[in-house]
């Protein structure tokens, strides 16, 4: 099973990633949740991760 993390850049230019790895469908759902919290101008990527990463 492929897992994914969410990644974004803060207003200060700091790169952040989610602490939890998600399935693809969950990552898509949480991407919307994070977008609501971080603001519409924040670009949130769904990034594939390797097992154990």
C-alpha positions in Angstrom: 0.0 0.0 0.0 1.3 3.4 -0.9 1.2 6.1 1.8 1.2 9.8 1.4 2.1 12.9 3.5 0.9 16.5 3.1 3.5 19.2 2.6 3.2 22.9 2.5 5.3 26.1 3.0 4.5 28.6 5.8 4.2 32.3 5.2 7.7 32.5 6.7 9.1 30.2 4.0 9.5 27.2 6.3 8.7 23.8 4.7 6.3 21.7 6.8 5.0 18.1 6.4 2.2 16.2 8.2 3.3 14.0 11.1 1.0 11.2 9.9 1.1 9.2 6.6 -2.3 8.7 4.9 -3.9 6.5 2.3 -4.5 8.4 -1.0 -8.2 9.0 -0.3 -7.5 10.1 3.3 -4.7 12.5 2.1 -7.2 14.1 -0.3 -9.7 14.5 2.4 -7.2 16.0 4.9 -5.8 18.2 2.2 -9.1 20.1 2.2 -9.1 20.2 6.0 -5.6 21.7 6.1 -6.5 24.2 3.3 -9.4 25.4 5.5 -7.0 25.9 8.5 -4.0 27.3 6.7 -5.9 29.6 4.2 -6.8 29.4 0.6 -3.5 30.8 -0.6 -1.5 27.9 0.9 -0.5 25.3 -1.7 -0.7 21.9 -0.1 0.9 19.0 -1.9 0.2 15.3 -1.5 3.7 13.6 -1.4 4.2 9.8 -1.7 6.4 8.3 1.1 8.2 5.0 1.3 7.4 2.5 4.0 9.0 3.4 7.3 9.6 7.0 6.3 
